[in-house]
Amino acid sequence: AGLDVTVLEGSRRTGGRVWTRFELEGRPEMGASQIGRSYSRVIALCQRFGLPLIPERRDIFPSAMHYRGQWIDPRAWAASPLNEMQGEERAIAPNLVHALLLDRYNRLKTLEDWLDPAFADLDISVVELLRRHGHSAQAIDFATRSGGSSGPYATSALALMQETTRNRFDIAFGRPPGASAERGAYGFVNPRDQLVNGLAMFSNIEGGTQRLTDAMAAALGDRVRTGKIVYEIDMSGPKALVRCMDGSSFQADRVIYAGPFNTLRRVQVRPFFEGAQAQAITELGVGQTTRAFLMVREPYWEQDGLSPSFFTDGPLQQLWIINDGSNSRVRRAMAVMTGGNALRIDMMDPDTFGRFVVSEIERLRPAAKGKVDFIAGMAWEKVPLIGACRHLYAPGQVTRFAKPMIEPWKALHVAGEHTRRLDFGMEAALESGERAAMEELDALG
């Protein structure tokens, strides 16, 4: 639009939670990777920069279950004496309780319903939602273990329903006639033979997701200044003054802050936000997910007879063995820990973390001994300038904060995936940037 724009990036690397580790075996994605068929902005940028999209090849092999010190065949779970759930709950696999029960009580139909006061009664914790519907203590326990939140009472069910509603929209978008979406234990299975306009249900950027953010930064050229950690945004004068830790400063008519609120609250904003917006920036919660990326050199499940992947009530939580459609005996794998488990494991140094993950796999699956290599760990909580895997609305915060928290404040606009209205993931980040840019253009006349 003809404006003179400077991008200040605190890190030496652009991309934020888009980070492909090109130098590691298996080229693991530390953050964003999935591109849905309805991700129109992401797809358009990929086309603009000539980045091919390929069907995601990351299905998860079936899971065994280790619970209270015993291996249980998931097919026998309904009749197991360890199954203390009630009625029709008993037929639900523990790692599916959260997703299936949340779907059951999700009344949202459109992508904007979550902002409608008519659904404010759902802005409660998952625990309270399931108690309200009479679910057993064990079902509630399983739901809070597998839900990926930071605690049983930490996350608004309404916010999670917004995400599943958006996910359902994306799954249905452009679905071939007669095709169905098969839910796996950890999301929907990606049918790679059901392409619409060349796109699968989930696609990846060939060569790595970071190729997109690298291309975007390259297109902006010297407008992008890395290593600029902002510590103050002073709007007390006729222009905004942005000060950085290296002593540099920048004047601007308008400012967009695109980092998460848990980093914005560490910036001295003068004058500071007011009302519900100030509360949101100060209080909006964050979720923690820690991942370990591994290579399985030999299929140990051929020896112990259990399913390749597994979930457990122990600290490891989930191990996913990746089915990439090949006949290779070497497999990529990922261990996923959330909430309190993630925070405890994040206290380990990287070497201790790697040894712990491998030793825990070998303890639970002795047949895996000597067959699993640790490649890398990822805890966004430990990454400076990011500090969390994602934002999380606590119960009641959607109703209190979701609408007012994104309003422009003086010369300052906020963007980022956490300020989304309709979208999810990378598409939500682009949606928010588009919205903030339009606000600036409107403010500048």
Secondary structure as the mmCIF struct_conf table of DSSP 4:
data_model
#
loop_
_struct_conf.conf_type_id
_struct_conf.id
_struct_conf.beg_label_comp_id
_struct_conf.beg_label_asym_id
_struct_conf.beg_label_seq_id
_struct_conf.end_label_comp_id
_struct_conf.end_label_asym_id
_struct_conf.end_label_seq_id
STRN STRN1 VAL A 7 GLU A 9
BEND BEND1 GLY A 10 THR A 14
TURN_TY1_P TURN_TY1_P1 GLY A 16 ARG A 17
STRN STRN2 THR A 20 THR A 20
TURN_TY1_P TURN_TY1_P2 PHE A 22 GLU A 23
BEND BEND2 LEU A 24 LEU A 24
TURN_TY1_P TURN_TY1_P3 GLU A 25 GLY A 26
STRN STRN3 GLU A 29 GLU A 29
BEND BEND3 MET A 30 GLY A 31
STRN STRN4 ILE A 35 GLY A 36
TURN_TY1_P TURN_TY1_P4 ARG A 37 SER A 38
HELX_RH_AL_P HELX_RH_AL_P1 SER A 40 ARG A 48
TURN_TY1_P TURN_TY1_P5 PHE A 49 GLY A 50
STRN STRN5 LEU A 53 PRO A 55
STRN STRN6 ASP A 59 ILE A 60
STRN STRN7 SER A 63 TYR A 67
TURN_TY1_P TURN_TY1_P6 ARG A 68 GLY A 69
STRN STRN8 GLN A 70 ILE A 72
HELX_RH_3T_P HELX_RH_3T_P1 PRO A 74 ALA A 79
TURN_TY1_P TURN_TY1_P7 PRO A 81 LEU A 82
HELX_RH_3T_P HELX_RH_3T_P2 GLY A 87 ALA A 91
BEND BEND4 ILE A 92 ILE A 92
HELX_RH_3T_P HELX_RH_3T_P3 PRO A 94 LEU A 96
HELX_RH_AL_P HELX_RH_AL_P2 VAL A 97 ARG A 104
TURN_TY1_P TURN_TY1_P8 TYR A 105 TYR A 105
BEND BEND5 THR A 110 THR A 110
TURN_TY1_P TURN_TY1_P9 LEU A 111 GLU A 112
HELX_RH_3T_P HELX_RH_3T_P4 ASP A 113 LEU A 115
BEND BEND6 ASP A 116 ASP A 116
HELX_RH_3T_P HELX_RH_3T_P5 PRO A 117 LEU A 122
BEND BEND7 ILE A 124 ILE A 124
STRN STRN9 SER A 125 SER A 125
HELX_RH_AL_P HELX_RH_AL_P3 VAL A 126 ARG A 132
TURN_TY1_P TURN_TY1_P10 HIS A 133 GLY A 134
HELX_RH_AL_P HELX_RH_AL_P4 ALA A 137 SER A 146
BEND BEND8 GLY A 147 GLY A 147
BEND BEND9 SER A 150 GLY A 151
TURN_TY1_P TURN_TY1_P11 PRO A 152 TYR A 153
BEND BEND10 ALA A 154 THR A 155
STRN STRN10 SER A 156 SER A 156
HELX_RH_AL_P HELX_RH_AL_P5 ALA A 157 ALA A 172
TURN_TY1_P TURN_TY1_P12 PHE A 173 GLY A 174
HELX_LH_PP_P HELX_LH_PP_P1 ARG A 175 PRO A 176
TURN_TY1_P TURN_TY1_P13 PRO A 177 GLY A 178
STRN STRN11 ARG A 183 GLY A 184
TURN_TY1_P TURN_TY1_P14 ALA A 185 TYR A 186
STRN STRN12 GLY A 187 PHE A 188
TURN_TY1_P TURN_TY1_P15 ARG A 192 ASP A 193
STRN STRN13 VAL A 196 VAL A 196
TURN_TY1_P TURN_TY1_P16 ASN A 197 GLY A 198
STRN STRN14 LEU A 199 LEU A 199
BEND BEND11 MET A 201 MET A 201
STRN STRN15 PHE A 202 ILE A 205
TURN_TY1_P TURN_TY1_P17 GLU A 206 GLY A 207
TURN_TY1_P TURN_TY1_P18 THR A 209 THR A 209
HELX_RH_AL_P HELX_RH_AL_P6 GLN A 210 LEU A 220
HELX_RH_3T_P HELX_RH_3T_P6 GLY A 221 ARG A 223
STRN STRN16 VAL A 224 THR A 226
BEND BEND12 GLY A 227 GLY A 227
STRN STRN17 VAL A 230 ASP A 234
BEND BEND13 SER A 236 LYS A 239
STRN STRN18 ALA A 240 CYS A 244
TURN_TY1_P TURN_TY1_P19 MET A 245 ASP A 246
BEND BEND14 GLY A 247 GLY A 247
STRN STRN19 SER A 249 ALA A 252
BEND BEND15 ASP A 253 ASP A 253
STRN STRN20 VAL A 255 TYR A 257
BEND BEND16 GLY A 259 GLY A 259
HELX_RH_AL_P HELX_RH_AL_P7 PHE A 261 LEU A 264
TURN_TY1_P TURN_TY1_P20 ARG A 265 ARG A 266
BEND BEND17 VAL A 267 VAL A 267
STRN STRN21 GLN A 268 ARG A 270
BEND BEND18 PRO A 271 PRO A 271
HELX_LH_PP_P HELX_LH_PP_P2 PHE A 272 PHE A 273
HELX_RH_AL_P HELX_RH_AL_P8 GLY A 275 GLU A 283
STRN STRN22 GLY A 285 GLY A 287
STRN STRN23 THR A 289 VAL A 296
BEND BEND19 ARG A 297 GLU A 298
TURN_TY1_P TURN_TY1_P21 TYR A 300 TYR A 300
HELX_RH_AL_P HELX_RH_AL_P9 TRP A 301 ASP A 304
BEND BEND20 LEU A 306 LEU A 306
BEND BEND21 PRO A 308 PRO A 308
STRN STRN24 SER A 309 THR A 312
BEND BEND22 ASP A 313 GLY A 314
TURN_TY1_P TURN_TY1_P22 PRO A 315 LEU A 316
STRN STRN25 GLN A 318 ASN A 323
BEND BEND23 GLY A 325 GLY A 325
BEND BEND24 ARG A 329 ARG A 329
STRN STRN26 ARG A 331 THR A 338
HELX_RH_AL_P HELX_RH_AL_P10 GLY A 339 ILE A 345
TURN_TY1_P TURN_TY1_P23 ASP A 346 MET A 347
BEND BEND25 MET A 348 MET A 348
HELX_RH_AL_P HELX_RH_AL_P11 PRO A 350 LEU A 364
HELX_RH_3T_P HELX_RH_3T_P7 PRO A 366 ALA A 368
TURN_TY1_P TURN_TY1_P24 LYS A 369 GLY A 370
BEND BEND26 LYS A 371 LYS A 371
STRN STRN27 VAL A 372 ALA A 379
HELX_RH_3T_P HELX_RH_3T_P8 TRP A 380 LYS A 382
BEND BEND27 VAL A 383 VAL A 383
TURN_TY1_P TURN_TY1_P25 PRO A 384 ILE A 386
BEND BEND28 ALA A 388 CYS A 389
STRN STRN28 ARG A 390 LEU A 392
HELX_LH_PP_P HELX_LH_PP_P3 TYR A 393 ALA A 394
TURN_TY1_P TURN_TY1_P26 PRO A 395 GLY A 396
HELX_RH_AL_P HELX_RH_AL_P12 GLN A 397 PHE A 401
TURN_TY1_P TURN_TY1_P27 ALA A 402 LYS A 403
HELX_RH_3T_P HELX_RH_3T_P9 PRO A 404 ILE A 406
BEND BEND29 GLU A 407 GLU A 407
STRN STRN29 TRP A 409 TRP A 409
TURN_TY1_P TURN_TY1_P28 LYS A 410 ALA A 411
STRN STRN30 LEU A 412 VAL A 414
BEND BEND30 GLY A 416 GLY A 416
HELX_RH_3T_P HELX_RH_3T_P10 GLU A 417 THR A 419
BEND BEND31 ARG A 421 LEU A 422
HELX_RH_AL_P HELX_RH_AL_P13 GLY A 425 ALA A 443
TURN_TY1_P TURN_TY1_P29 LEU A 444 LEU A 444
#
